[in-house]
Amino acid sequence: MSINQVYTHSQKVCRLYKRVLRTLENYAPGKAEYRFQACLMRARFDETRSEKDMRVQAIRLAEAEEEHRKGQHCDPIVFKNDPGGICYRREHYTIDHLFDSYHPWEKAQLRDFFEQREVMKAEYDKYFEESLTQKYKPEPQVV
């Protein structure tokens, strides 16, 4: 989705509903209390479904967003891999084939690492030949 995308009214309501549930989850002391509050909130959202006038719906949506903004938790729950979480952007991916381009003098400095790597590469090649090539082998066509 682009940054400047225009959302429909129903998309805005769905996003608001999800944000409200997350806020309720921040305030709830337990799962049972959270579920009770979520049911009450769902009832409030369902009350407005019968309204057909889009002007009234737009006003209600603006009021609901303002109510949500005022009622936000001061210390919300942040999932560990989301921005602000403790694990966000901690993955360090190493591109394995770059080790093959090391100069022999560099390999000599890290001899233990490269010896273990060669053993692991040989084990993987053996595993690939024995198992994966047989597993994904196409079945013979019976005519």
C-alpha positions as CSV (number, residue, x, y, z in Angstrom):
1,M,0.0,0.0,0.0
2,S,1.2,3.4,-0.8
3,I,1.5,6.2,1.7
4,N,-1.1,8.4,0.0
5,Q,-3.7,5.7,-0.4
6,V,-7.3,6.7,0.2
7,Y,-9.2,4.4,2.4
8,T,-12.9,3.7,2.2
9,H,-15.2,4.3,5.2
10,S,-15.4,0.6,6.0
11,Q,-11.6,0.3,5.9
12,K,-11.3,3.2,8.3
13,V,-13.8,1.7,10.6
14,C,-12.1,-1.7,10.5
15,R,-8.7,-0.2,11.3
16,L,-10.2,1.9,14.1
17,Y,-11.8,-1.2,15.6
18,K,-8.5,-3.1,15.6
19,R,-6.7,-0.2,17.2
20,V,-9.5,0.1,19.8
21,L,-9.1,-3.6,20.6
22,R,-5.4,-3.2,21.1
23,T,-6.0,-0.3,23.4
24,L,-8.5,-2.3,25.4
25,E,-5.9,-5.1,25.6
26,N,-3.4,-2.7,27.1
27,Y,-5.8,-1.6,29.8
28,A,-7.3,-5.0,30.7
29,P,-5.9,-6.7,33.8
30,G,-6.8,-10.2,32.5
31,K,-8.1,-12.1,29.5
32,A,-11.7,-12.4,30.9
33,E,-12.0,-8.6,31.5
34,Y,-10.5,-7.9,28.0
35,R,-13.0,-10.2,26.3
36,F,-15.9,-8.6,28.2
37,Q,-14.8,-5.1,27.2
38,A,-14.2,-6.3,23.6
39,C,-17.8,-7.6,23.5
40,L,-19.1,-4.2,24.8
41,M,-17.0,-2.4,22.2
42,R,-18.3,-4.7,19.4
43,A,-21.8,-3.8,20.5
44,R,-21.0,-0.1,20.2
45,F,-19.6,-0.6,16.7
46,D,-22.6,-2.7,15.7
47,E,-25.1,0.0,16.8
48,T,-23.9,2.2,13.9
49,R,-24.2,-0.4,11.2
50,S,-27.9,0.4,10.4
51,E,-27.1,4.1,9.7
52,K,-27.3,4.8,6.0
53,D,-26.5,8.5,6.0
54,M,-22.7,8.8,5.2
55,R,-22.5,12.3,6.6
56,V,-23.6,11.0,10.0
57,Q,-21.3,8.0,9.7
58,A,-18.3,10.3,8.9
59,I,-19.0,12.5,11.9
60,R,-19.3,9.4,14.2
61,L,-16.0,8.1,12.8
62,A,-14.2,11.3,13.5
63,E,-15.7,11.4,17.0
64,A,-14.7,7.8,17.6
65,E,-11.1,8.4,16.4
66,E,-10.8,11.4,18.7
67,E,-12.2,9.4,21.6
68,H,-9.6,6.7,20.8
69,R,-6.8,9.2,20.6
70,K,-7.7,10.6,24.0
71,G,-8.0,7.2,25.6
72,Q,-4.7,5.7,24.4
73,H,-2.6,3.9,26.9
74,C,0.5,5.7,28.1
75,D,2.7,2.6,27.8
76,P,1.2,0.3,25.1
77,I,2.2,-3.3,24.6
78,V,4.7,-3.5,21.7
79,F,5.3,-6.9,20.1
80,K,9.0,-7.9,20.2
81,N,9.5,-7.8,16.4
82,D,7.5,-4.6,15.7
83,P,9.1,-1.2,15.6
84,G,10.0,-0.3,19.1
85,G,10.2,-3.9,20.2
86,I,13.3,-5.4,21.7
87,C,14.0,-7.7,18.7
88,Y,13.3,-5.2,16.0
89,R,16.0,-5.3,13.3
90,R,18.2,-7.6,15.3
91,E,18.5,-10.2,12.6
92,H,21.9,-10.3,11.1
93,Y,21.9,-12.2,7.8
94,T,25.2,-13.4,6.5
95,I,25.4,-14.2,2.9
96,D,27.2,-17.6,2.9
97,H,28.6,-17.6,-0.6
98,L,30.7,-14.5,0.2
99,F,33.0,-16.7,2.4
100,D,34.0,-18.6,-0.8
101,S,35.5,-15.4,-2.2
102,Y,37.9,-14.9,0.8
103,H,41.6,-14.8,-0.1
104,P,43.6,-17.8,1.2
105,W,45.5,-15.6,3.6
106,E,42.2,-14.5,5.1
107,K,41.1,-18.1,5.3
108,A,44.4,-19.0,7.1
109,Q,43.6,-16.4,9.8
110,L,40.2,-18.1,10.5
111,R,41.3,-21.7,9.8
112,D,38.9,-23.4,12.4
113,F,35.9,-21.6,11.0
114,F,36.6,-22.5,7.4
115,E,37.5,-26.1,8.2
116,Q,34.1,-26.5,10.1
117,R,32.4,-24.8,7.2
118,E,33.8,-27.2,4.6
119,V,32.7,-30.1,6.8
120,M,29.2,-28.6,7.0
121,K,29.1,-28.0,3.2
122,A,30.0,-31.6,2.5
123,E,27.3,-32.9,5.0
124,Y,24.7,-30.7,3.3
125,D,25.7,-31.9,-0.2
126,K,25.4,-35.5,1.0
127,Y,22.0,-34.8,2.6
128,F,20.8,-33.1,-0.5
129,E,21.8,-35.9,-2.8
130,E,20.4,-38.6,-0.5
131,S,17.1,-37.1,0.6
132,L,15.9,-34.0,-1.2
133,T,16.6,-35.1,-4.7
134,Q,14.7,-38.3,-4.0
135,K,11.8,-36.5,-2.3
136,Y,11.1,-34.1,-5.1
137,K,11.8,-36.5,-7.9
138,P,9.0,-36.4,-10.5
139,E,6.9,-39.4,-10.6
140,P,7.2,-41.4,-13.8
141,Q,4.4,-40.9,-16.3
142,V,2.3,-44.0,-16.8
143,V,0.7,-44.1,-20.2
